[in-house]
Structures are given as structure tokens and as C-alpha cells.
Amino acid sequence: MDKRPALLMTGSVNETVRLWRPDELAPVGPSSWGRILRVISIVAHPASTMAASASLDGFIRVFDVDSNTFIAAPAAPPSKVWNMQFDLKEQMKSS
């Protein structure tokens, strides 16, 4: 299995999510994924294949890291999402 390169993911109040190569501080791909209102939380899947961002517009956006493509945008409950994580136990049940 090939080792994936390290990436740094940032979210900002300027409504962008961006991936970076930390060794070069160089951006990877475009600066924003979907329409986002002030990013308040970001999380990467431990396998580094997916990432998710939560924003003040009440949506969670899930993206494929390799292709930088949108996967899904489930609506969050009426309260804002301030923290997220991938549930690996649930994923292992469905595999």
C-alpha cells in the first residue's frame, strides 16, 4: 500500500476550505469546496480519502480529497455544528 502524502486542511471565515502540502506550504487544488458560509469546523477521514466541513449556513459538506469533488451536503440540525468526526466503528459495521 502506497503511503499518502501529508496534507494540511484549513477552513476560514472568508468562506474557503483549502488543502495544502505542509512541506512546501503550497495549495493543492482550488481554494473552496461548494458554497460555504464561514467555515467553523473541518475534519479529515483517517484514511485521508474524504474530508468534511461544517459552516454557519447549517450544512456539512463532504468531499473526495483526491479529486477535490463534492460527495454530499446533509443538512445539520437546527443548531450549528461546531465539531465533527468520522465514526469508524459504524463504517466497519457496514463493510
N, CA, C and O atoms as a DFTB+ gen file, in Angstrom:
380 C
 N C O
     1  1       0.841      -1.180       0.000
     2  2       0.000       0.000       0.000
     3  2       0.884       1.241       0.000
     4  3       1.785       1.369       0.829
     5  1       0.622       2.156      -0.936
     6  2       1.399       3.383      -1.007
     7  2       1.013       4.319       0.127
     8  3      -0.150       4.416       0.519
     9  1       2.019       4.999       0.637
    10  2       1.766       5.975       1.689
    11  2       1.283       7.268       1.052
    12  3       1.891       7.765       0.104
    13  1       0.188       7.812       1.572
    14  2      -0.353       9.067       1.062
    15  2       0.489      10.225       1.570
    16  3       0.985      10.180       2.696
    17  1       0.657      11.264       0.755
    18  2       1.415      12.424       1.220
    19  2       0.633      13.172       2.304
    20  3      -0.598      13.166       2.307
    21  1       1.340      13.798       3.199
    22  2       0.696      14.576       4.257
    23  2       0.052      15.814       3.654
    24  3       0.628      16.473       2.788
    25  1      -1.150      16.119       4.123
    26  2      -1.852      17.324       3.691
    27  2      -2.325      18.078       4.921
    28  3      -2.607      17.481       5.960
    29  1      -2.407      19.365       4.797
    30  2      -2.938      20.242       5.835
    31  2      -4.238      20.815       5.294
    32  3      -4.276      21.280       4.154
    33  1      -5.296      20.790       6.082
    34  2      -6.583      21.312       5.637
    35  2      -6.940      22.501       6.513
    36  3      -6.858      22.419       7.739
    37  1      -7.338      23.609       5.889
    38  2      -7.729      24.801       6.636
    39  2      -9.121      25.244       6.227
    40  3      -9.528      25.079       5.077
    41  1      -9.843      25.805       7.178
    42  2     -11.140      26.420       6.931
    43  2     -11.069      27.834       7.454
    44  3     -10.323      28.115       8.392
    45  1     -11.836      28.728       6.859
    46  2     -11.677      30.131       7.194
    47  2     -13.001      30.870       7.240
    48  3     -13.998      30.421       6.675
    49  1     -12.999      32.017       7.922
    50  2     -14.175      32.875       7.941
    51  2     -14.377      33.560       6.594
    52  3     -15.425      34.164       6.369
    53  1     -13.401      33.480       5.694
    54  2     -13.592      34.055       4.358
    55  2     -14.275      33.061       3.420
    56  3     -14.231      33.213       2.199
    57  1     -14.910      32.038       4.010
    58  2     -15.754      31.069       3.312
    59  2     -15.005      30.106       2.406
    60  3     -15.547      29.660       1.395
    61  1     -13.766      29.781       2.756
    62  2     -12.998      28.841       1.944
    63  2     -12.509      27.669       2.776
    64  3     -12.294      27.774       3.983
    65  1     -12.342      26.551       2.087
    66  2     -11.656      25.379       2.628
    67  2     -10.545      25.096       1.644
    68  3     -10.763      25.114       0.433
    69  1      -9.349      24.833       2.157
    70  2      -8.214      24.633       1.263
    71  2      -7.325      23.514       1.782
    72  3      -7.128      23.360       2.987
    73  1      -6.790      22.734       0.845
    74  2      -5.783      21.715       1.158
    75  2      -4.415      22.271       0.817
    76  3      -4.242      22.977      -0.176
    77  1      -3.449      21.941       1.655
    78  2      -2.069      22.423       1.475
    79  2      -1.091      21.267       1.579
    80  3      -1.355      20.281       2.268
    81  1       0.026      21.386       0.904
    82  2       1.170      20.493       1.132
    83  2       2.001      21.164       2.220
    84  3       2.621      22.196       1.964
    85  1       2.026      20.604       3.424
    86  2       2.689      21.296       4.538
    87  2       4.192      21.470       4.365
    88  3       4.766      22.419       4.899
    89  1       4.844      20.565       3.623
    90  2       6.293      20.698       3.454
    91  2       6.652      21.868       2.544
    92  3       7.752      22.410       2.646
    93  1       5.737      22.266       1.653
    94  2       6.002      23.364       0.726
    95  2       5.128      24.584       1.005
    96  3       5.351      25.648       0.429
    97  1       4.134      24.440       1.885
    98  2       3.102      25.452       2.101
    99  2       2.503      25.899       0.774
   100  3       2.263      27.084       0.542
   101  1       2.270      24.913      -0.090
   102  2       1.696      25.162      -1.403
   103  2       0.271      24.624      -1.430
   104  3       0.027      23.512      -0.962
   105  1      -0.680      25.397      -1.973
   106  2      -2.054      24.907      -2.040
   107  2      -2.200      23.752      -3.016
   108  3      -1.484      23.667      -4.014
   109  1      -3.138      22.864      -2.712
   110  2      -3.463      21.740      -3.579
   111  2      -4.866      21.997      -4.116
   112  3      -5.826      21.984      -3.346
   113  1      -5.004      22.224      -5.390
   114  2      -6.317      22.428      -5.996
   115  2      -6.915      23.789      -5.695
   116  3      -6.247      24.672      -5.157
   117  1      -8.195      23.949      -6.053
   118  2      -8.875      25.230      -5.849
   119  2      -9.086      25.534      -4.377
   120  3      -8.983      24.643      -3.534
   121  1      -9.376      26.774      -4.068
   122  2      -9.431      27.224      -2.679
   123  2     -10.741      26.972      -1.961
   124  3     -10.789      27.142      -0.743
   125  1     -11.802      26.578      -2.639
   126  2     -13.073      26.443      -1.941
   127  2     -13.867      25.272      -2.479
   128  3     -13.823      24.968      -3.671
   129  1     -14.593      24.617      -1.585
   130  2     -15.446      23.498      -1.958
   131  2     -16.896      23.893      -1.731
   132  3     -17.340      23.940      -0.584
   133  1     -17.631      24.173      -2.768
   134  2     -19.050      24.488      -2.636
   135  2     -19.296      25.859      -2.033
   136  3     -18.357      26.584      -1.704
   137  1     -20.556      26.206      -1.891
   138  2     -20.910      27.475      -1.262
   139  2     -20.877      27.266       0.240
   140  3     -21.537      26.371       0.769
   141  1     -20.122      28.079       0.906
   142  2     -19.893      27.901       2.334
   143  2     -20.056      29.254       3.017
   144  3     -19.549      30.263       2.526
   145  1     -20.758      29.280       4.142
   146  2     -20.885      30.500       4.927
   147  2     -20.050      30.336       6.183
   148  3     -20.473      29.653       7.116
   149  1     -18.912      30.927       6.227
   150  2     -17.987      30.903       7.369
   151  2     -17.761      29.489       7.913
   152  3     -18.571      28.974       8.684
   153  1     -16.696      28.895       7.517
   154  2     -16.336      27.542       7.944
   155  2     -16.028      27.566       9.436
   156  3     -15.225      28.376       9.900
   157  1     -16.675      26.668      10.185
   158  2     -16.449      26.632      11.629
   159  2     -15.829      25.327      12.104
   160  3     -15.355      25.243      13.237
   161  1     -15.829      24.306      11.250
   162  2     -15.227      23.033      11.634
   163  2     -14.837      22.257      10.383
   164  3     -15.558      22.275       9.385
   165  1     -13.705      21.579      10.437
   166  2     -13.274      20.703       9.354
   167  2     -12.713      19.428       9.964
   168  3     -12.189      19.434      11.077
   169  1     -12.831      18.338       9.219
   170  2     -12.312      17.057       9.691
   171  2     -11.916      16.223       8.473
   172  3     -12.571      16.272       7.432
   173  1     -10.849      15.467       8.621
   174  2     -10.415      14.555       7.558
   175  2     -10.661      13.126       8.014
   176  3     -10.480      12.806       9.188
   177  1     -11.068      12.278       7.099
   178  2     -11.221      10.862       7.383
   179  2      -9.828      10.300       7.673
   180  3      -8.868      10.712       7.021
   181  1      -9.681       9.373       8.629
   182  2      -8.357       8.827       8.935
   183  2      -7.635       8.211       7.735
   184  3      -6.405       8.187       7.712
   185  1      -8.359       7.721       6.754
   186  2      -7.721       7.165       5.561
   187  2      -7.287       8.257       4.588
   188  3      -6.668       7.970       3.563
   189  1      -7.611       9.508       4.908
   190  2      -7.249      10.675       4.094
   191  2      -7.899      10.671       2.720
   192  3      -7.375      11.290       1.793
   193  1      -9.013       9.999       2.569
   194  2      -9.687       9.954       1.276
   195  2     -10.876      10.909       1.214
   196  3     -11.284      11.325       0.129
   197  1     -11.428      11.256       2.367
   198  2     -12.562      12.160       2.439
   199  2     -12.305      13.227       3.482
   200  3     -11.514      13.048       4.407
   201  1     -13.001      14.348       3.304
   202  2     -12.959      15.418       4.289
   203  2     -14.352      16.013       4.386
   204  3     -15.159      15.886       3.465
   205  1     -14.626      16.665       5.509
   206  2     -15.922      17.306       5.688
   207  2     -15.720      18.666       6.325
   208  3     -14.802      18.870       7.119
   209  1     -16.597      19.596       5.960
   210  2     -16.574      20.922       6.576
   211  2     -17.974      21.257       7.048
   212  3     -18.956      20.873       6.412
   213  1     -18.072      21.967       8.158
   214  2     -19.347      22.476       8.657
   215  2     -19.260      23.990       8.633
   216  3     -18.210      24.572       8.905
   217  1     -20.377      24.617       8.306
   218  2     -20.358      26.069       8.213
   219  2     -21.610      26.658       8.844
   220  3     -22.550      25.937       9.180
   221  1     -21.610      27.964       8.998
   222  2     -22.714      28.643       9.649
   223  2     -24.022      28.592       8.858
   224  3     -25.070      28.966       9.384
   225  1     -23.979      28.139       7.610
   226  2     -25.224      28.017       6.846
   227  2     -26.003      26.760       7.223
   228  3     -27.070      26.508       6.662
   229  1     -25.480      25.956       8.181
   230  2     -26.182      24.781       8.670
   231  2     -25.964      23.526       7.848
   232  3     -26.679      22.541       8.029
   233  1     -24.987      23.542       6.944
   234  2     -24.706      22.366       6.135
   235  2     -23.344      21.790       6.462
   236  3     -22.412      22.498       6.842
   237  1     -23.262      20.473       6.300
   238  2     -21.988      19.761       6.349
   239  2     -21.703      19.377       4.909
   240  3     -22.575      18.825       4.239
   241  1     -20.515      19.653       4.422
   242  2     -20.154      19.300       3.054
   243  2     -19.054      18.252       3.096
   244  3     -18.043      18.431       3.776
   245  1     -19.250      17.167       2.372
   246  2     -18.300      16.051       2.335
   247  2     -17.657      16.036       0.951
   248  3     -18.339      16.165      -0.066
   249  1     -16.329      15.877       0.929
   250  2     -15.572      15.956      -0.315
   251  2     -14.604      14.796      -0.454
   252  3     -14.104      14.262       0.536
   253  1     -14.349      14.418      -1.688
   254  2     -13.304      13.458      -2.016
   255  2     -11.999      14.248      -2.094
   256  3     -11.895      15.196      -2.872
   257  1     -11.018      13.868      -1.304
   258  2      -9.766      14.617      -1.231
   259  2      -8.947      14.495      -2.512
   260  3      -8.370      15.479      -2.974
   261  1      -8.891      13.297      -3.088
   262  2      -8.055      13.098      -4.275
   263  2      -8.541      13.886      -5.487
   264  3      -7.740      14.495      -6.196
   265  1      -9.839      13.876      -5.723
   266  2     -10.369      14.552      -6.907
   267  2     -10.911      15.937      -6.599
   268  3     -11.278      16.675      -7.513
   269  1     -10.966      16.302      -5.318
   270  2     -11.492      17.593      -4.877
   271  2     -12.934      17.781      -5.358
   272  3     -13.333      18.881      -5.739
   273  1     -13.714      16.680      -5.335
   274  2     -15.099      16.746      -5.788
   275  2     -16.056      16.585      -4.618
   276  3     -15.758      15.926      -3.621
   277  1     -17.200      17.202      -4.774
   278  2     -18.270      17.198      -3.802
   279  2     -18.926      15.820      -3.759
   280  3     -19.214      15.243      -4.807
   281  1     -19.170      15.280      -2.548
   282  2     -19.838      13.990      -2.387
   283  2     -21.264      14.181      -1.882
   284  3     -22.201      13.620      -2.450
   285  1     -21.437      14.970      -0.819
   286  2     -22.764      15.145      -0.229
   287  2     -22.810      16.396       0.634
   288  3     -21.775      16.921       1.046
   289  1     -24.042      16.875       0.905
   290  2     -24.238      18.022       1.798
   291  2     -25.481      17.799       2.651
   292  3     -26.520      18.409       2.403
   293  1     -25.381      16.925       3.657
   294  2     -26.546      16.727       4.513
   295  2     -26.810      17.969       5.360
   296  3     -25.867      18.608       5.827
   297  1     -28.072      18.315       5.563
   298  2     -28.413      19.456       6.413
   299  2     -28.167      19.083       7.869
   300  3     -28.478      17.973       8.301
   301  1     -27.618      20.006       8.600
   302  2     -27.377      19.797      10.027
   303  2     -28.672      20.113      10.787
   304  3     -29.564      20.757      10.235
   305  1     -28.783      19.672      12.036
   306  2     -29.954      20.015      12.841
   307  2     -30.063      21.544      12.986
   308  3     -29.137      22.262      12.609
   309  1     -31.173      22.043      13.524
   310  2     -31.331      23.496      13.654
   311  2     -30.180      24.190      14.377
   312  3     -29.882      25.349      14.088
   313  1     -29.534      23.503      15.307
   314  2     -28.370      24.112      15.956
   315  2     -27.160      23.954      15.039
   316  3     -27.128      23.065      14.188
   317  1     -26.191      24.802      15.215
   318  2     -24.994      24.771      14.382
   319  2     -24.092      23.607      14.778
   320  3     -24.082      23.187      15.935
   321  1     -23.344      23.096      13.824
   322  2     -22.373      22.030      14.068
   323  2     -21.039      22.698      14.376
   324  3     -20.495      23.412      13.534
   325  1     -20.514      22.477      15.561
   326  2     -19.253      23.102      15.949
   327  2     -18.087      22.127      15.912
   328  3     -16.932      22.553      15.901
   329  1     -18.360      20.842      15.892
   330  2     -17.315      19.827      15.882
   331  2     -17.819      18.592      15.149
   332  3     -19.012      18.292      15.188
   333  1     -16.926      17.880      14.486
   334  2     -17.306      16.668      13.758
   335  2     -16.204      15.629      13.896
   336  3     -15.069      15.942      14.256
   337  1     -16.572      14.373      13.599
   338  2     -15.582      13.314      13.457
   339  2     -16.209      12.192      12.650
   340  3     -17.430      12.034      12.637
   341  1     -15.374      11.414      11.978
   342  2     -15.859      10.248      11.248
   343  2     -15.995       9.104      12.239
   344  3     -15.110       8.905      13.070
   345  1     -17.078       8.352      12.170
   346  2     -17.341       7.239      13.066
   347  2     -16.820       5.955      12.420
   348  3     -17.503       5.343      11.598
   349  1     -15.625       5.560      12.792
   350  2     -15.007       4.383      12.189
   351  2     -15.692       3.096      12.621
   352  3     -15.688       2.133      11.854
   353  1     -16.271       3.032      13.797
   354  2     -16.986       1.833      14.245
   355  2     -18.167       1.570      13.328
   356  3     -18.393       0.428      12.928
   357  1     -18.920       2.598      12.990
   358  2     -20.080       2.454      12.107
   359  2     -19.635       2.051      10.710
   360  3     -20.290       1.236      10.060
   361  1     -18.550       2.604      10.253
   362  2     -18.031       2.259       8.930
   363  2     -17.621       0.790       8.868
   364  3     -17.853       0.127       7.857
   365  1     -17.018       0.277       9.931
   366  2     -16.568      -1.110       9.945
   367  2     -17.766      -2.051       9.965
   368  3     -17.674      -3.151       9.419
   369  1     -18.888      -1.665      10.572
   370  2     -20.093      -2.493      10.582
   371  2     -20.656      -2.650       9.183
   372  3     -21.146      -3.722       8.828
   373  1     -20.592      -1.594       8.384
   374  2     -21.188      -1.628       7.053
   375  2     -20.259      -2.223       6.004
   376  3     -20.686      -2.436       4.869
   377  1     -19.020      -2.496       6.342
   378  2     -18.061      -3.051       5.364
   379  2     -18.252      -4.531       5.187
   380  3     -17.535      -5.158       4.406
